[in-house]
C-alpha cells in the first residue's frame, strides 16, 4: 500500500479561548504533549502533568517560551490517589475553576498470556484503567463544584479488536471505554460531558523505542491511508471533543483510525 502524505498542520481557531485544562502524561512528543500544544494554540490555559519530572520540566520550559504564562506543570503519578488529588487541587487553585481534563496516561507492553505475570497485568491495568478512573473521579468532583466541564479519555482501537501480546493493554483500554460511557451518564447531571478518543498508531520517539519495527510496519500497513497518524492529528480530535462544537456529544468513543475492527 502506498502511504498518503501527512496533511499540513492545521492553524488554530481560538476554540478553547479562556478555558482551563489539565492534561496527564503530557511531557513530550506523544499525544499528551501534542494536545497541550494544541490547547495552548487554541487559547486555553493548561496545567500539564506527568510522572517523569525531568521531561515534564523540560517541556514546560519549551511551552512557556512559546506561550508565556499560559502553561504550568505539576508532577503526578496517576496510580497514587494523593498525587491525583493534589494535581486537581493545584488546577483549581491556579485558575479558580476547571473546564477540561484530558486523561492521557497509560502504560503498554507486550507479553503472551501464558507468560504474563500478575505484576505485568496489574501494572498495566493500574496505570491505564485505574489512573483514568482516579482522574475522572477527581475531575468530576472539581467540576461538580465549579459548574460543568469536559473530560476526554484516551482509549485505543485495541480496546475493540484483538492483538496478540496485548491482553492486559486491551482489557485496560476496553475498560476505559466502558468507564467513559458510565461516567457520561452520571456526569450529565453536573453539566459535564465525558468522551474518549480511540487512536491506533500515532508515531512518536517513545513508541519507536518500545515497539519492534516489524509490528510498526504491520500496523501502519493496516491503516486506510497507509501511514501512521501524527500525534497532533489525534490532538485535533481531542480539541473538537473539548470544544463547544461537540456540545451534544457525551459517552462516545471516537476512533481516530480505520482499525476499529
C-alpha positions as CSV (number, residue, x, y, z in Angstrom):
1,X,0.0,0.0,0.0
2,X,1.3,3.4,-0.9
3,X,1.1,5.8,2.1
4,X,-0.7,9.1,1.8
5,X,1.4,12.0,3.0
6,X,0.6,13.7,6.3
7,X,-1.5,16.8,5.9
8,X,-0.3,20.3,6.7
9,X,-0.5,21.4,10.3
10,X,-4.0,22.9,10.9
11,X,-4.0,26.5,12.2
12,X,-5.7,27.4,15.4
13,X,-9.2,28.9,15.5
14,X,-9.5,30.0,19.2
15,X,-11.8,27.1,20.0
16,X,-10.7,26.9,23.7
17,X,-10.1,30.6,24.4
18,X,-10.4,31.4,28.1
19,X,-10.8,27.7,29.1
20,X,-8.6,25.9,31.7
21,X,-7.3,22.4,31.2
22,X,-5.4,19.6,32.9
23,X,-3.6,17.1,30.7
24,X,-1.9,14.0,32.1
25,X,1.1,12.2,30.5
26,X,1.9,15.4,28.7
27,X,5.6,15.7,28.9
28,X,6.9,15.4,25.4
29,X,6.4,14.3,21.8
30,X,3.4,11.9,22.1
31,X,-0.4,12.6,22.1
32,X,-0.4,14.3,25.5
33,X,2.4,16.7,24.6
34,X,0.7,17.4,21.2
35,X,-2.6,18.0,22.9
36,X,-1.0,20.5,25.4
37,X,0.4,22.5,22.5
38,X,-2.8,22.4,20.5
39,X,-4.8,23.6,23.6
40,X,-2.5,26.5,24.1
41,X,-2.7,27.4,20.4
42,X,-6.5,27.4,20.8
43,X,-6.3,29.8,23.7
44,X,-6.6,27.6,26.7
45,X,-4.6,27.8,30.0
46,X,-3.0,24.5,30.6
47,X,-1.6,22.5,33.5
48,X,0.5,19.7,32.2
49,X,1.3,16.7,34.3
50,X,3.5,13.6,34.0
51,X,5.2,11.1,36.3
52,X,8.6,11.8,34.6
53,X,9.6,15.0,36.4
54,X,12.7,15.8,34.3
55,X,10.9,15.6,30.9
56,X,7.9,17.5,32.4
57,X,10.0,20.4,33.4
58,X,11.8,20.5,30.1
59,X,8.5,20.5,28.2
60,X,7.0,23.1,30.5
61,X,10.0,25.4,29.7
62,X,9.6,24.8,26.0
63,X,5.9,25.6,26.1
64,X,6.5,28.6,28.3
65,X,8.9,30.1,25.8
66,X,6.2,29.7,23.1
67,X,3.1,30.7,25.1
68,X,4.2,32.7,28.1
69,X,2.3,32.4,31.3
70,X,-0.5,30.2,29.9
71,X,1.2,26.9,30.9
72,X,2.2,25.4,34.3
73,X,3.3,21.9,35.3
74,X,2.7,19.6,38.2
75,X,4.2,16.1,38.6
76,X,1.7,13.3,39.2
77,X,1.7,9.5,39.3
78,X,-1.8,8.6,38.4
79,X,-1.6,5.4,40.5
80,X,-1.2,7.5,43.6
81,X,-4.5,8.9,44.8
82,X,-2.8,11.6,47.0
83,X,-0.9,12.9,43.9
84,X,-4.0,12.9,41.8
85,X,-5.9,14.8,44.5
86,X,-3.0,17.3,44.7
87,X,-3.0,17.8,40.9
88,X,-6.6,18.8,40.7
89,X,-6.3,21.0,43.8
90,X,-3.4,22.8,42.0
91,X,-5.5,23.3,38.9
92,X,-8.4,24.9,40.8
93,X,-6.0,27.0,42.9
94,X,-4.2,28.3,39.8
95,X,-7.2,29.1,37.7
96,X,-10.2,29.2,40.0
97,X,-12.0,26.6,38.0
98,X,-11.5,23.5,35.8
99,X,-13.1,23.3,32.4
100,X,-11.3,20.5,30.6
101,X,-9.5,17.3,31.6
102,X,-7.6,15.1,29.2
103,X,-6.7,11.7,30.7
104,X,-3.9,10.5,28.5
105,X,-1.8,8.5,31.0
106,X,-1.4,4.8,30.1
107,X,1.1,2.0,30.1
108,X,1.6,-0.6,27.4
109,X,3.8,-3.7,27.0
110,X,3.9,-6.9,25.1
111,X,3.5,-10.4,26.7
112,X,1.8,-13.6,25.8
113,X,-0.9,-14.7,28.2
114,X,0.9,-17.9,29.1
115,X,4.0,-15.9,30.1
116,X,2.3,-12.8,31.6
117,X,2.9,-12.3,35.3
118,X,0.4,-11.0,37.8
119,X,2.7,-8.0,38.2
120,X,2.7,-7.2,34.4
121,X,-1.1,-7.5,34.3
122,X,-1.7,-5.4,37.4
123,X,0.7,-2.6,36.5
124,X,-0.8,-2.0,33.1
125,X,-4.4,-2.1,34.5
126,X,-3.5,0.2,37.4
127,X,-1.9,2.9,35.3
128,X,-4.2,2.7,32.2
129,X,-7.6,2.0,33.7
130,X,-7.1,2.7,37.4
131,X,-5.3,6.0,36.6
132,X,-8.1,7.1,34.3
133,X,-10.6,6.2,37.0
134,X,-8.8,8.3,39.6
135,X,-8.6,11.3,37.4
136,X,-12.2,11.1,36.1
137,X,-13.3,10.9,39.8
138,X,-11.2,13.9,40.8
139,X,-12.3,15.8,37.7
140,X,-16.0,15.2,38.4
141,X,-15.6,16.3,42.0
142,X,-14.0,19.5,40.9
143,X,-16.3,20.2,38.0
144,X,-19.4,19.5,40.1
145,X,-18.4,22.4,42.3
146,X,-17.4,24.8,39.6
147,X,-20.3,24.3,37.3
148,X,-19.6,21.8,34.5
149,X,-16.8,20.9,32.1
150,X,-15.5,18.3,29.6
151,X,-13.5,15.1,30.2
152,X,-11.7,13.4,27.3
153,X,-10.1,10.0,27.9
154,X,-7.6,8.3,25.7
155,X,-8.6,4.8,24.8
156,X,-7.3,2.7,21.9
157,X,-8.5,0.6,19.0
158,X,-7.0,-2.3,20.8
159,X,-10.0,-2.0,23.2
160,X,-12.2,-3.1,20.3
161,X,-10.0,-5.5,18.3
162,X,-7.7,-8.4,19.2
163,X,-3.9,-8.2,19.1
164,X,-1.6,-10.9,20.3
165,X,0.5,-10.0,23.3
166,X,-1.8,-7.2,24.3
167,X,-4.4,-8.8,26.6
168,X,-3.6,-6.6,29.6
169,X,-3.5,-3.4,27.5
170,X,-6.6,-4.3,25.5
171,X,-8.5,-5.1,28.7
172,X,-7.4,-1.8,30.2
173,X,-8.4,0.2,27.2
174,X,-11.8,-1.6,26.8
175,X,-12.3,-0.7,30.5
176,X,-11.5,3.0,29.7
177,X,-14.3,2.9,27.0
178,X,-16.8,1.4,29.5
179,X,-15.7,3.9,32.2
180,X,-16.3,6.7,29.7
181,X,-19.8,5.6,28.9
182,X,-20.8,5.1,32.5
183,X,-19.2,8.3,33.7
184,X,-21.0,10.2,31.0
185,X,-24.4,9.1,32.3
186,X,-23.6,10.1,35.8
187,X,-21.8,13.4,34.8
188,X,-24.7,14.7,32.8
189,X,-26.4,15.8,36.0
190,X,-23.4,18.1,36.7
191,X,-23.3,19.6,33.2
192,X,-20.1,17.6,32.4
193,X,-19.6,15.8,29.1
194,X,-17.3,12.7,29.0
195,X,-16.0,11.2,25.7
196,X,-13.0,9.3,24.6
197,X,-10.7,9.1,21.6
198,X,-9.5,5.7,20.3
199,X,-6.3,6.1,18.2
200,X,-4.3,3.2,16.8
201,X,-0.8,4.3,15.8
202,X,0.4,7.9,16.5
203,X,4.1,7.9,15.9
204,X,6.5,9.4,18.4
205,X,10.0,8.7,19.6
206,X,9.0,6.7,22.7
207,X,6.8,4.4,20.7
208,X,9.7,3.6,18.4
209,X,11.8,2.6,21.4
210,X,9.2,0.1,22.8
211,X,7.8,-1.4,19.6
212,X,9.5,-3.6,17.1
213,X,10.0,-2.2,13.5
214,X,8.1,-5.3,12.2
215,X,5.0,-4.5,14.3
216,X,5.1,-0.8,13.4
217,X,5.2,-1.7,9.8
218,X,2.3,-4.2,10.1
219,X,0.1,-1.7,12.0
220,X,1.0,1.1,9.5
221,X,0.0,-1.1,6.6
222,X,-3.4,-1.8,8.2
223,X,-4.4,1.9,8.1
224,X,-6.6,3.1,5.2
225,X,-4.1,5.9,4.5
226,X,-1.1,3.6,4.6
227,X,0.6,5.8,7.2
228,X,0.6,6.3,10.9
229,X,-1.1,9.4,12.5
230,X,0.8,12.4,13.6
231,X,0.2,13.0,17.4
232,X,-1.3,16.4,16.5
233,X,-3.9,14.7,14.3
234,X,-5.2,12.9,17.4
235,X,-4.9,16.1,19.4
236,X,-7.1,17.9,16.9
237,X,-9.9,15.4,17.6
238,X,-9.4,16.0,21.4
239,X,-9.7,19.7,20.7
240,X,-13.0,19.1,19.0
241,X,-14.4,17.0,21.9
242,X,-13.2,19.6,24.4
243,X,-14.8,22.5,22.4
244,X,-18.3,23.8,22.0
245,X,-18.5,22.2,18.6
246,X,-19.3,18.8,20.4
247,X,-21.8,20.3,22.9
248,X,-24.3,17.4,22.5
249,X,-21.8,14.6,22.5
250,X,-21.3,12.5,25.6
251,X,-20.5,8.9,26.3
252,X,-18.9,8.5,22.8
253,X,-15.7,6.7,21.9
254,X,-14.3,8.3,18.7
255,X,-12.0,6.2,16.5
256,X,-9.0,8.1,15.1
257,X,-8.1,5.2,12.9
258,X,-9.6,2.8,10.3
259,X,-8.6,-0.1,12.6
260,X,-11.7,-0.3,14.8
261,X,-12.4,-3.9,13.6
